[in-house]
Amino acid sequence: MIKPKAIDHIVLRTDRYQELIDFYCNVLGCILERTTSEEFGLTQLRAGSALIDIVDVKGTLGKSGGPAPRETGNNVDHFCLQIEPFEEHELKTYLQEQGVEVGEFQDRYGAQGMGRSIYLKDLAGNNIELRAVISKST
């Protein structure tokens, strides 16, 4: 029987390839793990125990998926990055200073239980949820 333990990776297709890589590394703190040839068009970024694959729609891999996703036609609703505990005001201020439009913090349920989270969009229009787990009282 299959028993999922965590998100392994997510694949985002874009026509703003290098800009999206820069966003995830420089704004959200992901680490460049692996890059394929420019012709193939795949870069893999480390996000804790998971990967975010950025696929260039102009590359060999990206062309097989059709045109680039648009604001009203994204191929991913959202994905959630679990992050280290944070001070809400500081995180929101940081993101806004980076030019990122953000929503409001709310308590939401996820794979690790309840947590405070905030939604934002990356520069290709993909929805991202950033969340930290609320510690359970004993």
HELIX and SHEET records of a PDB file:
HELIX    1   1 TYR A   17  ASP A   22  1                                   6    
HELIX    2   2 PHE A   23  VAL A   27  3                                   5    
HELIX    3   3 THR A   60  LYS A   63  1                                   4    
HELIX    4   4 GLU A   88  GLU A   97  1                                  10    
SHEET    1   A 4 HIS A   9  THR A  14  0                                        
SHEET    2   A 4 ALA A  50  ASP A  56  1                                        
SHEET    3   A 4 LEU A  42  ALA A  47 -1                                        
SHEET    4   A 4 ILE A  31  THR A  35 -1                                        
SHEET    1   B 4 HIS A  78  GLN A  82  0                                        
SHEET    2   B 4 ASN A 127  VAL A 133  1                                        
SHEET    3   B 4 GLY A 113  LYS A 121 -1                                        
SHEET    4   B 4 GLN A 106  GLY A 110 -1                                        
END                                                                             
